Amino acid sequence: MAVVLLLGLTAAPIGGNLILRFLFGGVLLITGLTLFLVGVDIGILPLGERCGSELTKKRNLPLLLASAFFMGFLVTAAEPDIQVLADQVRGVFPVVNKQLLILMIAAGVGLFITLGLLRTVLHLSLKIILALSYAVVFVLAFAGPRGFTGIGFDSGGATTGPMTVPFIMALGLGVSAVRAKPAKDGGAENDSGNDSFGLTGLASVGPIIAVLLYGCILSDRAAAVSASAVQGAESAAVPGMEAFVRVLPHVAREAALSLLPVIALFAVFQFSLLHIPPYQVKRMLSGFAYSYLGLVLFLTGVNGGFMEAGHRLGELLGARAADSGGWWLALLVGTGFVIGAVVVCAEPAVWVLTDQVESISGGTIKRKVLLVFLAAGAAAAIGLAMIRAVFGFNLMYILVPGYALALLLMPFCPGIFTGIAFDSGGVASGPISSTFVLSFTLGVSQSGGHGGDVFGVIALIAMMPLIAIQILGLAFNRKKGGAGK
């Protein structure tokens, strides 16, 4: 917010009214996200952990996998990042059906959570599964329409947000904790630690494949992309603070539709599997109430002015960088670097992951070190996204060598760091990336006249940690004098 305020009053004046709406929207976003995360912590997180543990104790693999699919599907459909991304995609691609897009993304997450838990139970190689999965991803990326590539990869990053990540981690921890057997010379304990990571990274692959398949189905119509819908929406925006009142009924309805399936899931598991004591049920229900209120405030702030200010700021800076180049381009790229470094520290899922890493590693992998590498990766990602937004080159020119490097590092990197790296790719791109950063990049790209080829910034934020954290793993392994598994 401080970065936008500085630029909006100096280099790219966006107007006092829009700045006020941005600041008020930012306060609503912070308040809403805080309440939402409190609700997740006391409602969603215990549900995921208990379900993972109890289902594994049943020793019924089909039941575990089927339940994991439905839980992943429903929790993803309630993810606020997905709601925001789907709205922005619908604005640029009018042929896209928002609800169908959300269902495709949710199905992709559910399917790959199922695959991830199967890997944990059968102790399959995470590296091999990731390599095969990304081979499928890039085959589909080259087969589908160019404009849909960025959407597919963006959906993989946006999926793993403040609701999905804690749930997936809790589910994976519950399964890996029950699956772990007494160690012989510490071997099983190490395996269990390795199995605790990678599920979020796998869950990020599912929506990429699902959305790219959807793009192939829509190939003919999706190729005819126009940004007029987004630009028209911006110009038709309601002036003043009435914008927040205007969006509130729609947001309240969408938030209810998102959370009701999760509450229904909780009711089914409570009576059939969990049998949680009444006082804990009351606490978890209060968590759902907090989550609903937080989600309403979050989406109201996002749609009432937060995203619009980002879009307008991107338009102004992008137009000047495209016309004049020079120091305007340097300012735009530098702004991207600063936002990238800051955005990682603003993503709540990053703190969930880094806390889990430090805890499971017994403090040998420090949270601060992980944050430094994640911030560096995100800064480079958004800086690259700004350059691409101005010049409009194909996203695959970055994604192909980037993922190739990430996959080439896997055989030499310790197993636990590979899991952390791919999990980090998911958590680094959350609510701030899906709202402000994406809107800002859309504004920059559309000011340069690049039409529908505007998505991809979330994809780059999700990709860079795969490289940065594995490099950290190689350095960590070399320092210890060991060999990676």
Contacts in CASP RR format, 6 or more apart in sequence:
PFRMAT RR
TARGET T0000
AUTHOR 0000-0000-0000
METHOD contacts of the structure
MODEL  1
MAVVLLLGLTAAPIGGNLILRFLFGGVLLITGLTLFLVGVDIGILPLGER
CGSELTKKRNLPLLLASAFFMGFLVTAAEPDIQVLADQVRGVFPVVNKQL
LILMIAAGVGLFITLGLLRTVLHLSLKIILALSYAVVFVLAFAGPRGFTG
IGFDSGGATTGPMTVPFIMALGLGVSAVRAKPAKDGGAENDSGNDSFGLT
GLASVGPIIAVLLYGCILSDRAAAVSASAVQGAESAAVPGMEAFVRVLPH
VAREAALSLLPVIALFAVFQFSLLHIPPYQVKRMLSGFAYSYLGLVLFLT
GVNGGFMEAGHRLGELLGARAADSGGWWLALLVGTGFVIGAVVVCAEPAV
WVLTDQVESISGGTIKRKVLLVFLAAGAAAAIGLAMIRAVFGFNLMYILV
PGYALALLLMPFCPGIFTGIAFDSGGVASGPISSTFVLSFTLGVSQSGGH
GGDVFGVIALIAMMPLIAIQILGLAFNRKKGGAGK
1 22 0 8 1.000
1 23 0 8 1.000
1 26 0 8 1.000
3 335 0 8 1.000
3 338 0 8 1.000
3 339 0 8 1.000
3 342 0 8 1.000
4 19 0 8 1.000
4 22 0 8 1.000
4 309 0 8 1.000
4 310 0 8 1.000
4 313 0 8 1.000
4 436 0 8 1.000
5 19 0 8 1.000
5 23 0 8 1.000
7 313 0 8 1.000
7 317 0 8 1.000
7 335 0 8 1.000
8 14 0 8 1.000
8 15 0 8 1.000
8 19 0 8 1.000
8 313 0 8 1.000
9 19 0 8 1.000
11 317 0 8 1.000
11 331 0 8 1.000
12 313 0 8 1.000
12 314 0 8 1.000
12 316 0 8 1.000
12 317 0 8 1.000
12 320 0 8 1.000
13 316 0 8 1.000
14 22 0 8 1.000
14 309 0 8 1.000
14 312 0 8 1.000
14 313 0 8 1.000
14 316 0 8 1.000
17 239 0 8 1.000
17 240 0 8 1.000
18 305 0 8 1.000
18 308 0 8 1.000
18 309 0 8 1.000
18 312 0 8 1.000
19 309 0 8 1.000
20 240 0 8 1.000
20 241 0 8 1.000
21 240 0 8 1.000
21 241 0 8 1.000
21 243 0 8 1.000
21 244 0 8 1.000
21 304 0 8 1.000
21 305 0 8 1.000
21 308 0 8 1.000
21 309 0 8 1.000
22 305 0 8 1.000
22 306 0 8 1.000
22 308 0 8 1.000
22 309 0 8 1.000
22 310 0 8 1.000
24 241 0 8 1.000
24 244 0 8 1.000
24 301 0 8 1.000
24 305 0 8 1.000
25 244 0 8 1.000
25 300 0 8 1.000
25 301 0 8 1.000
25 302 0 8 1.000
25 304 0 8 1.000
25 305 0 8 1.000
25 306 0 8 1.000
26 301 0 8 1.000
26 306 0 8 1.000
28 244 0 8 1.000
28 297 0 8 1.000
28 298 0 8 1.000
28 300 0 8 1.000
28 301 0 8 1.000
28 306 0 8 1.000
29 297 0 8 1.000
29 298 0 8 1.000
29 301 0 8 1.000
29 302 0 8 1.000
29 306 0 8 1.000
29 431 0 8 1.000
29 435 0 8 1.000
31 294 0 8 1.000
31 297 0 8 1.000
32 293 0 8 1.000
32 294 0 8 1.000
32 295 0 8 1.000
32 296 0 8 1.000
32 297 0 8 1.000
32 298 0 8 1.000
33 162 0 8 1.000
33 294 0 8 1.000
33 298 0 8 1.000
33 348 0 8 1.000
33 431 0 8 1.000
34 294 0 8 1.000
35 290 0 8 1.000
35 291 0 8 1.000
35 293 0 8 1.000
35 294 0 8 1.000
35 297 0 8 1.000
36 80 0 8 1.000
36 162 0 8 1.000
36 163 0 8 1.000
36 290 0 8 1.000
36 291 0 8 1.000
36 294 0 8 1.000
36 295 0 8 1.000
36 298 0 8 1.000
37 162 0 8 1.000
37 348 0 8 1.000
38 287 0 8 1.000
38 290 0 8 1.000
39 286 0 8 1.000
39 287 0 8 1.000
39 288 0 8 1.000
39 289 0 8 1.000
39 290 0 8 1.000
39 291 0 8 1.000
40 162 0 8 1.000
40 163 0 8 1.000
40 166 0 8 1.000
40 167 0 8 1.000
40 287 0 8 1.000
40 291 0 8 1.000
41 166 0 8 1.000
42 283 0 8 1.000
42 284 0 8 1.000
42 286 0 8 1.000
42 287 0 8 1.000
42 290 0 8 1.000
43 283 0 8 1.000
43 284 0 8 1.000
43 286 0 8 1.000
43 287 0 8 1.000
43 288 0 8 1.000
43 291 0 8 1.000
44 75 0 8 1.000
44 163 0 8 1.000
44 166 0 8 1.000
44 167 0 8 1.000
44 262 0 8 1.000
44 287 0 8 1.000
44 288 0 8 1.000
44 291 0 8 1.000
45 166 0 8 1.000
45 167 0 8 1.000
45 170 0 8 1.000
46 170 0 8 1.000
46 280 0 8 1.000
46 284 0 8 1.000
47 167 0 8 1.000
47 170 0 8 1.000
47 265 0 8 1.000
47 266 0 8 1.000
47 269 0 8 1.000
47 284 0 8 1.000
48 71 0 8 1.000
48 167 0 8 1.000
48 170 0 8 1.000
48 171 0 8 1.000
48 174 0 8 1.000
49 170 0 8 1.000
49 171 0 8 1.000
49 173 0 8 1.000
49 174 0 8 1.000
50 274 0 8 1.000
50 276 0 8 1.000
51 67 0 8 1.000
51 71 0 8 1.000
51 171 0 8 1.000
51 269 0 8 1.000
51 273 0 8 1.000
51 274 0 8 1.000
52 64 0 8 1.000
52 68 0 8 1.000
52 170 0 8 1.000
52 171 0 8 1.000
52 172 0 8 1.000
52 174 0 8 1.000
52 175 0 8 1.000
52 178 0 8 1.000
53 174 0 8 1.000
53 175 0 8 1.000
53 177 0 8 1.000
53 178 0 8 1.000
54 273 0 8 1.000
54 274 0 8 1.000
55 63 0 8 1.000
55 64 0 8 1.000
55 67 0 8 1.000
55 68 0 8 1.000
55 175 0 8 1.000
55 273 0 8 1.000
56 64 0 8 1.000
56 121 0 8 1.000
56 174 0 8 1.000
56 175 0 8 1.000
56 178 0 8 1.000
56 179 0 8 1.000
57 178 0 8 1.000
58 64 0 8 1.000
61 118 0 8 1.000
61 121 0 8 1.000
64 117 0 8 1.000
64 121 0 8 1.000
64 175 0 8 1.000
65 114 0 8 1.000
65 117 0 8 1.000
65 118 0 8 1.000
66 114 0 8 1.000
67 269 0 8 1.000
68 110 0 8 1.000
68 113 0 8 1.000
68 114 0 8 1.000
68 117 0 8 1.000
68 171 0 8 1.000
69 110 0 8 1.000
69 111 0 8 1.000
69 113 0 8 1.000
69 114 0 8 1.000
70 110 0 8 1.000
70 265 0 8 1.000
71 110 0 8 1.000
71 113 0 8 1.000
71 167 0 8 1.000
71 171 0 8 1.000
71 265 0 8 1.000
72 106 0 8 1.000
72 109 0 8 1.000
72 110 0 8 1.000
72 113 0 8 1.000
72 164 0 8 1.000
72 167 0 8 1.000
72 168 0 8 1.000
72 203 0 8 1.000
73 106 0 8 1.000
73 107 0 8 1.000
73 109 0 8 1.000
73 110 0 8 1.000
74 106 0 8 1.000
74 261 0 8 1.000
74 262 0 8 1.000
74 265 0 8 1.000
75 163 0 8 1.000
75 164 0 8 1.000
75 167 0 8 1.000
75 168 0 8 1.000
75 262 0 8 1.000
76 82 0 8 1.000
76 105 0 8 1.000
76 106 0 8 1.000
76 109 0 8 1.000
76 110 0 8 1.000
76 159 0 8 1.000
76 164 0 8 1.000
76 207 0 8 1.000
77 102 0 8 1.000
77 103 0 8 1.000
77 106 0 8 1.000
77 258 0 8 1.000
77 261 0 8 1.000
78 163 0 8 1.000
78 258 0 8 1.000
78 259 0 8 1.000
78 261 0 8 1.000
78 262 0 8 1.000
78 295 0 8 1.000
79 158 0 8 1.000
79 159 0 8 1.000
79 161 0 8 1.000
79 162 0 8 1.000
79 163 0 8 1.000
79 164 0 8 1.000
79 258 0 8 1.000
80 161 0 8 1.000
80 162 0 8 1.000
80 163 0 8 1.000
80 258 0 8 1.000
80 295 0 8 1.000
80 298 0 8 1.000
80 299 0 8 1.000
80 431 0 8 1.000
81 158 0 8 1.000
81 159 0 8 1.000
81 161 0 8 1.000
81 162 0 8 1.000
81 430 0 8 1.000
81 431 0 8 1.000
81 433 0 8 1.000
81 434 0 8 1.000
82 102 0 8 1.000
82 105 0 8 1.000
82 106 0 8 1.000
82 155 0 8 1.000
82 158 0 8 1.000
82 159 0 8 1.000
83 102 0 8 1.000
83 254 0 8 1.000
83 258 0 8 1.000
83 299 0 8 1.000
84 158 0 8 1.000
84 299 0 8 1.000
84 302 0 8 1.000
84 307 0 8 1.000
84 431 0 8 1.000
84 434 0 8 1.000
84 435 0 8 1.000
84 438 0 8 1.000
85 154 0 8 1.000
85 155 0 8 1.000
85 158 0 8 1.000
85 434 0 8 1.000
85 438 0 8 1.000
85 458 0 8 1.000
86 98 0 8 1.000
86 101 0 8 1.000
86 102 0 8 1.000
86 105 0 8 1.000
87 98 0 8 1.000
87 303 0 8 1.000
88 230 0 8 1.000
88 307 0 8 1.000
88 438 0 8 1.000
88 439 0 8 1.000
88 442 0 8 1.000
89 96 0 8 1.000
89 98 0 8 1.000
89 101 0 8 1.000
89 151 0 8 1.000
89 455 0 8 1.000
90 96 0 8 1.000
90 98 0 8 1.000
90 101 0 8 1.000
90 229 0 8 1.000
91 229 0 8 1.000
91 230 0 8 1.000
91 233 0 8 1.000
92 225 0 8 1.000
92 226 0 8 1.000
92 227 0 8 1.000
92 229 0 8 1.000
92 230 0 8 1.000
92 442 0 8 1.000
92 451 0 8 1.000
92 452 0 8 1.000
92 454 0 8 1.000
92 455 0 8 1.000
93 148 0 8 1.000
93 151 0 8 1.000
93 222 0 8 1.000
93 225 0 8 1.000
93 452 0 8 1.000
94 226 0 8 1.000
94 229 0 8 1.000
95 218 0 8 1.000
95 221 0 8 1.000
95 222 0 8 1.000
95 224 0 8 1.000
96 218 0 8 1.000
96 222 0 8 1.000
100 214 0 8 1.000
101 211 0 8 1.000
101 214 0 8 1.000
104 207 0 8 1.000
104 210 0 8 1.000
104 211 0 8 1.000
104 213 0 8 1.000
104 214 0 8 1.000
105 155 0 8 1.000
105 156 0 8 1.000
105 159 0 8 1.000
105 207 0 8 1.000
105 210 0 8 1.000
105 211 0 8 1.000
107 210 0 8 1.000
108 206 0 8 1.000
108 207 0 8 1.000
108 209 0 8 1.000
108 210 0 8 1.000
109 159 0 8 1.000
109 164 0 8 1.000
109 203 0 8 1.000
109 206 0 8 1.000
109 207 0 8 1.000
110 203 0 8 1.000
110 206 0 8 1.000
111 206 0 8 1.000
111 210 0 8 1.000
112 133 0 8 1.000
112 202 0 8 1.000
112 203 0 8 1.000
112 204 0 8 1.000
112 205 0 8 1.000
112 206 0 8 1.000
113 168 0 8 1.000
113 171 0 8 1.000
113 199 0 8 1.000
113 202 0 8 1.000
113 203 0 8 1.000
115 129 0 8 1.000
115 202 0 8 1.000
116 129 0 8 1.000
116 198 0 8 1.000
116 199 0 8 1.000
116 202 0 8 1.000
116 203 0 8 1.000
117 171 0 8 1.000
117 172 0 8 1.000
117 175 0 8 1.000
117 199 0 8 1.000
118 124 0 8 1.000
119 125 0 8 1.000
119 126 0 8 1.000
119 129 0 8 1.000
119 202 0 8 1.000
120 172 0 8 1.000
120 175 0 8 1.000
120 176 0 8 1.000
120 179 0 8 1.000
120 195 0 8 1.000
120 199 0 8 1.000
121 175 0 8 1.000
121 179 0 8 1.000
123 191 0 8 1.000
123 195 0 8 1.000
126 194 0 8 1.000
126 198 0 8 1.000
126 202 0 8 1.000
126 415 0 8 1.000
126 418 0 8 1.000
126 419 0 8 1.000
126 422 0 8 1.000
127 410 0 8 1.000
127 411 0 8 1.000
127 415 0 8 1.000
127 418 0 8 1.000
129 202 0 8 1.000
130 201 0 8 1.000
130 202 0 8 1.000
130 205 0 8 1.000
130 407 0 8 1.000
130 410 0 8 1.000
130 418 0 8 1.000
130 422 0 8 1.000
131 407 0 8 1.000
131 410 0 8 1.000
133 202 0 8 1.000
133 205 0 8 1.000
133 206 0 8 1.000
133 209 0 8 1.000
134 205 0 8 1.000
134 403 0 8 1.000
134 407 0 8 1.000
136 209 0 8 1.000
137 205 0 8 1.000
137 208 0 8 1.000
137 209 0 8 1.000
137 212 0 8 1.000
138 400 0 8 1.000
138 403 0 8 1.000
140 209 0 8 1.000
140 212 0 8 1.000
140 213 0 8 1.000
140 216 0 8 1.000
141 149 0 8 1.000
141 153 0 8 1.000
141 212 0 8 1.000
141 396 0 8 1.000
141 399 0 8 1.000
142 396 0 8 1.000
143 212 0 8 1.000
143 216 0 8 1.000
144 212 0 8 1.000
144 215 0 8 1.000
144 216 0 8 1.000
144 219 0 8 1.000
145 215 0 8 1.000
145 216 0 8 1.000
145 218 0 8 1.000
145 219 0 8 1.000
145 222 0 8 1.000
145 223 0 8 1.000
146 394 0 8 1.000
146 453 0 8 1.000
147 222 0 8 1.000
147 223 0 8 1.000
147 225 0 8 1.000
147 452 0 8 1.000
147 453 0 8 1.000
147 455 0 8 1.000
148 211 0 8 1.000
148 212 0 8 1.000
148 214 0 8 1.000
148 215 0 8 1.000
148 218 0 8 1.000
148 222 0 8 1.000
149 212 0 8 1.000
149 395 0 8 1.000
149 396 0 8 1.000
149 399 0 8 1.000
149 455 0 8 1.000
149 456 0 8 1.000
150 395 0 8 1.000
150 455 0 8 1.000
150 456 0 8 1.000
150 459 0 8 1.000
151 211 0 8 1.000
151 215 0 8 1.000
151 455 0 8 1.000
151 456 0 8 1.000
152 207 0 8 1.000
152 208 0 8 1.000
152 211 0 8 1.000
152 212 0 8 1.000
152 455 0 8 1.000
152 459 0 8 1.000
153 208 0 8 1.000
153 395 0 8 1.000
153 399 0 8 1.000
153 455 0 8 1.000
153 456 0 8 1.000
153 458 0 8 1.000
153 459 0 8 1.000
153 462 0 8 1.000
153 463 0 8 1.000
154 438 0 8 1.000
154 455 0 8 1.000
154 456 0 8 1.000
154 457 0 8 1.000
154 458 0 8 1.000
154 459 0 8 1.000
155 207 0 8 1.000
155 208 0 8 1.000
155 210 0 8 1.000
155 211 0 8 1.000
156 204 0 8 1.000
156 205 0 8 1.000
156 206 0 8 1.000
156 207 0 8 1.000
156 208 0 8 1.000
156 211 0 8 1.000
156 426 0 8 1.000
156 429 0 8 1.000
156 458 0 8 1.000
156 459 0 8 1.000
156 462 0 8 1.000
157 204 0 8 1.000
157 207 0 8 1.000
157 425 0 8 1.000
157 426 0 8 1.000
157 429 0 8 1.000
157 430 0 8 1.000
157 433 0 8 1.000
157 458 0 8 1.000
157 459 0 8 1.000
157 461 0 8 1.000
157 462 0 8 1.000
158 429 0 8 1.000
158 430 0 8 1.000
158 433 0 8 1.000
158 434 0 8 1.000
158 458 0 8 1.000
159 203 0 8 1.000
159 204 0 8 1.000
159 207 0 8 1.000
159 426 0 8 1.000
160 168 0 8 1.000
160 200 0 8 1.000
160 201 0 8 1.000
160 203 0 8 1.000
160 204 0 8 1.000
160 349 0 8 1.000
160 425 0 8 1.000
160 426 0 8 1.000
160 427 0 8 1.000
160 429 0 8 1.000
160 430 0 8 1.000
161 347 0 8 1.000
161 349 0 8 1.000
161 426 0 8 1.000
161 427 0 8 1.000
161 429 0 8 1.000
161 430 0 8 1.000
161 431 0 8 1.000
162 348 0 8 1.000
162 349 0 8 1.000
162 430 0 8 1.000
162 431 0 8 1.000
163 291 0 8 1.000
164 203 0 8 1.000
165 200 0 8 1.000
165 349 0 8 1.000
165 352 0 8 1.000
165 353 0 8 1.000
165 426 0 8 1.000
165 427 0 8 1.000
166 349 0 8 1.000
166 352 0 8 1.000
168 199 0 8 1.000
168 200 0 8 1.000
168 203 0 8 1.000
169 199 0 8 1.000
169 200 0 8 1.000
169 352 0 8 1.000
169 353 0 8 1.000
169 356 0 8 1.000
171 199 0 8 1.000
172 196 0 8 1.000
172 199 0 8 1.000
173 196 0 8 1.000
173 356 0 8 1.000
176 192 0 8 1.000
176 193 0 8 1.000
176 195 0 8 1.000
176 196 0 8 1.000
177 192 0 8 1.000
179 192 0 8 1.000
179 195 0 8 1.000
180 188 0 8 1.000
180 189 0 8 1.000
180 191 0 8 1.000
180 192 0 8 1.000
180 195 0 8 1.000
181 188 0 8 1.000
182 188 0 8 1.000
183 189 0 8 1.000
183 190 0 8 1.000
193 360 0 8 1.000
193 416 0 8 1.000
194 415 0 8 1.000
194 416 0 8 1.000
194 419 0 8 1.000
194 485 0 8 1.000
196 356 0 8 1.000
196 360 0 8 1.000
197 357 0 8 1.000
197 360 0 8 1.000
197 416 0 8 1.000
197 419 0 8 1.000
197 420 0 8 1.000
197 422 0 8 1.000
197 423 0 8 1.000
198 418 0 8 1.000
198 419 0 8 1.000
198 420 0 8 1.000
198 422 0 8 1.000
198 423 0 8 1.000
199 423 0 8 1.000
200 353 0 8 1.000
200 422 0 8 1.000
200 423 0 8 1.000
200 426 0 8 1.000
200 427 0 8 1.000
201 419 0 8 1.000
201 422 0 8 1.000
201 423 0 8 1.000
201 425 0 8 1.000
201 426 0 8 1.000
202 422 0 8 1.000
204 422 0 8 1.000
204 425 0 8 1.000
204 426 0 8 1.000
204 462 0 8 1.000
215 222 0 8 1.000
225 451 0 8 1.000
225 452 0 8 1.000
225 453 0 8 1.000
226 451 0 8 1.000
226 452 0 8 1.000
227 446 0 8 1.000
227 449 0 8 1.000
227 451 0 8 1.000
227 452 0 8 1.000
227 454 0 8 1.000
230 311 0 8 1.000
230 442 0 8 1.000
230 446 0 8 1.000
231 446 0 8 1.000
234 308 0 8 1.000
234 311 0 8 1.000
234 312 0 8 1.000
237 243 0 8 1.000
237 305 0 8 1.000
237 308 0 8 1.000
238 246 0 8 1.000
243 303 0 8 1.000
243 304 0 8 1.000
243 305 0 8 1.000
244 300 0 8 1.000
244 301 0 8 1.000
244 304 0 8 1.000
244 305 0 8 1.000
246 304 0 8 1.000
247 299 0 8 1.000
247 300 0 8 1.000
247 303 0 8 1.000
247 304 0 8 1.000
248 296 0 8 1.000
248 300 0 8 1.000
251 296 0 8 1.000
251 299 0 8 1.000
251 300 0 8 1.000
251 303 0 8 1.000
252 296 0 8 1.000
254 299 0 8 1.000
255 292 0 8 1.000
255 295 0 8 1.000
255 296 0 8 1.000
255 299 0 8 1.000
256 292 0 8 1.000
258 295 0 8 1.000
259 288 0 8 1.000
259 291 0 8 1.000
259 292 0 8 1.000
259 295 0 8 1.000
262 288 0 8 1.000
263 288 0 8 1.000
266 284 0 8 1.000
266 288 0 8 1.000
270 276 0 8 1.000
270 281 0 8 1.000
276 284 0 8 1.000
298 431 0 8 1.000
302 435 0 8 1.000
306 435 0 8 1.000
306 436 0 8 1.000
307 435 0 8 1.000
307 436 0 8 1.000
307 439 0 8 1.000
308 439 0 8 1.000
310 436 0 8 1.000
310 439 0 8 1.000
310 440 0 8 1.000
310 443 0 8 1.000
311 439 0 8 1.000
311 440 0 8 1.000
311 442 0 8 1.000
311 443 0 8 1.000
312 443 0 8 1.000
313 440 0 8 1.000
314 440 0 8 1.000
314 441 0 8 1.000
314 443 0 8 1.000
314 444 0 8 1.000
314 447 0 8 1.000
315 443 0 8 1.000
315 444 0 8 1.000
315 446 0 8 1.000
315 447 0 8 1.000
316 447 0 8 1.000
317 328 0 8 1.000
317 331 0 8 1.000
317 332 0 8 1.000
317 335 0 8 1.000
317 444 0 8 1.000
318 328 0 8 1.000
318 332 0 8 1.000
318 389 0 8 1.000
318 390 0 8 1.000
318 443 0 8 1.000
318 444 0 8 1.000
318 447 0 8 1.000
318 448 0 8 1.000
319 447 0 8 1.000
319 448 0 8 1.000
320 328 0 8 1.000
321 328 0 8 1.000
321 329 0 8 1.000
321 331 0 8 1.000
321 332 0 8 1.000
321 386 0 8 1.000
321 390 0 8 1.000
321 444 0 8 1.000
322 390 0 8 1.000
322 447 0 8 1.000
322 448 0 8 1.000
329 390 0 8 1.000
332 386 0 8 1.000
332 390 0 8 1.000
332 444 0 8 1.000
333 383 0 8 1.000
333 386 0 8 1.000
333 387 0 8 1.000
334 383 0 8 1.000
334 386 0 8 1.000
335 386 0 8 1.000
336 379 0 8 1.000
336 382 0 8 1.000
336 383 0 8 1.000
336 385 0 8 1.000
336 386 0 8 1.000
337 379 0 8 1.000
337 380 0 8 1.000
337 382 0 8 1.000
337 383 0 8 1.000
338 379 0 8 1.000
339 382 0 8 1.000
339 436 0 8 1.000
339 437 0 8 1.000
339 440 0 8 1.000
340 375 0 8 1.000
340 378 0 8 1.000
340 379 0 8 1.000
340 381 0 8 1.000
340 382 0 8 1.000
340 383 0 8 1.000
340 437 0 8 1.000
340 461 0 8 1.000
341 375 0 8 1.000
341 376 0 8 1.000
341 378 0 8 1.000
341 379 0 8 1.000
343 378 0 8 1.000
343 382 0 8 1.000
343 432 0 8 1.000
343 433 0 8 1.000
343 437 0 8 1.000
343 461 0 8 1.000
344 350 0 8 1.000
344 371 0 8 1.000
344 374 0 8 1.000
344 375 0 8 1.000
344 378 0 8 1.000
344 428 0 8 1.000
345 371 0 8 1.000
345 375 0 8 1.000
346 432 0 8 1.000
347 427 0 8 1.000
347 428 0 8 1.000
347 429 0 8 1.000
347 430 0 8 1.000
347 431 0 8 1.000
347 432 0 8 1.000
347 433 0 8 1.000
348 431 0 8 1.000
349 426 0 8 1.000
349 427 0 8 1.000
349 430 0 8 1.000
350 371 0 8 1.000
350 374 0 8 1.000
350 424 0 8 1.000
350 427 0 8 1.000
350 428 0 8 1.000
352 427 0 8 1.000
353 420 0 8 1.000
353 423 0 8 1.000
353 424 0 8 1.000
353 427 0 8 1.000
354 367 0 8 1.000
354 370 0 8 1.000
354 371 0 8 1.000
355 367 0 8 1.000
357 365 0 8 1.000
357 367 0 8 1.000
357 370 0 8 1.000
357 420 0 8 1.000
358 365 0 8 1.000
358 366 0 8 1.000
358 367 0 8 1.000
361 416 0 8 1.000
365 420 0 8 1.000
365 476 0 8 1.000
369 472 0 8 1.000
370 420 0 8 1.000
370 424 0 8 1.000
370 469 0 8 1.000
370 472 0 8 1.000
373 465 0 8 1.000
373 468 0 8 1.000
373 469 0 8 1.000
373 471 0 8 1.000
373 472 0 8 1.000
374 424 0 8 1.000
374 428 0 8 1.000
374 465 0 8 1.000
374 468 0 8 1.000
374 469 0 8 1.000
376 468 0 8 1.000
377 428 0 8 1.000
377 464 0 8 1.000
377 465 0 8 1.000
377 467 0 8 1.000
377 468 0 8 1.000
378 428 0 8 1.000
378 461 0 8 1.000
378 464 0 8 1.000
378 465 0 8 1.000
380 464 0 8 1.000
381 457 0 8 1.000
381 460 0 8 1.000
381 461 0 8 1.000
381 463 0 8 1.000
381 464 0 8 1.000
382 437 0 8 1.000
382 441 0 8 1.000
382 457 0 8 1.000
382 460 0 8 1.000
382 461 0 8 1.000
384 398 0 8 1.000
384 460 0 8 1.000
385 441 0 8 1.000
385 456 0 8 1.000
385 457 0 8 1.000
385 460 0 8 1.000
386 441 0 8 1.000
386 444 0 8 1.000
388 395 0 8 1.000
388 398 0 8 1.000
389 441 0 8 1.000
389 443 0 8 1.000
389 444 0 8 1.000
389 445 0 8 1.000
389 448 0 8 1.000
389 450 0 8 1.000
389 454 0 8 1.000
389 457 0 8 1.000
390 444 0 8 1.000
390 448 0 8 1.000
392 445 0 8 1.000
392 448 0 8 1.000
392 450 0 8 1.000
392 453 0 8 1.000
394 453 0 8 1.000
395 453 0 8 1.000
395 456 0 8 1.000
395 459 0 8 1.000
398 460 0 8 1.000
398 463 0 8 1.000
399 459 0 8 1.000
399 460 0 8 1.000
399 463 0 8 1.000
402 463 0 8 1.000
402 466 0 8 1.000
402 467 0 8 1.000
403 463 0 8 1.000
403 466 0 8 1.000
405 467 0 8 1.000
406 421 0 8 1.000
406 463 0 8 1.000
406 466 0 8 1.000
406 467 0 8 1.000
406 470 0 8 1.000
409 467 0 8 1.000
409 470 0 8 1.000
409 471 0 8 1.000
409 474 0 8 1.000
410 418 0 8 1.000
410 470 0 8 1.000
412 474 0 8 1.000
412 484 0 8 1.000
413 421 0 8 1.000
413 470 0 8 1.000
413 473 0 8 1.000
413 474 0 8 1.000
413 477 0 8 1.000
413 484 0 8 1.000
414 473 0 8 1.000
414 476 0 8 1.000
414 477 0 8 1.000
414 484 0 8 1.000
414 485 0 8 1.000
415 484 0 8 1.000
415 485 0 8 1.000
417 469 0 8 1.000
417 470 0 8 1.000
417 472 0 8 1.000
417 473 0 8 1.000
417 474 0 8 1.000
417 476 0 8 1.000
417 477 0 8 1.000
418 470 0 8 1.000
420 469 0 8 1.000
421 465 0 8 1.000
421 466 0 8 1.000
421 467 0 8 1.000
421 468 0 8 1.000
421 469 0 8 1.000
421 470 0 8 1.000
422 466 0 8 1.000
424 465 0 8 1.000
424 466 0 8 1.000
424 468 0 8 1.000
424 469 0 8 1.000
425 461 0 8 1.000
425 462 0 8 1.000
425 463 0 8 1.000
425 464 0 8 1.000
425 465 0 8 1.000
425 466 0 8 1.000
426 462 0 8 1.000
426 465 0 8 1.000
428 461 0 8 1.000
428 462 0 8 1.000
428 464 0 8 1.000
428 465 0 8 1.000
429 458 0 8 1.000
429 461 0 8 1.000
429 462 0 8 1.000
433 457 0 8 1.000
433 458 0 8 1.000
433 461 0 8 1.000
434 458 0 8 1.000
437 457 0 8 1.000
437 458 0 8 1.000
437 461 0 8 1.000
438 455 0 8 1.000
438 457 0 8 1.000
438 458 0 8 1.000
441 454 0 8 1.000
441 456 0 8 1.000
441 457 0 8 1.000
442 454 0 8 1.000
442 455 0 8 1.000
443 454 0 8 1.000
445 451 0 8 1.000
445 452 0 8 1.000
445 453 0 8 1.000
445 454 0 8 1.000
446 454 0 8 1.000
477 483 0 8 1.000
477 484 0 8 1.000
END
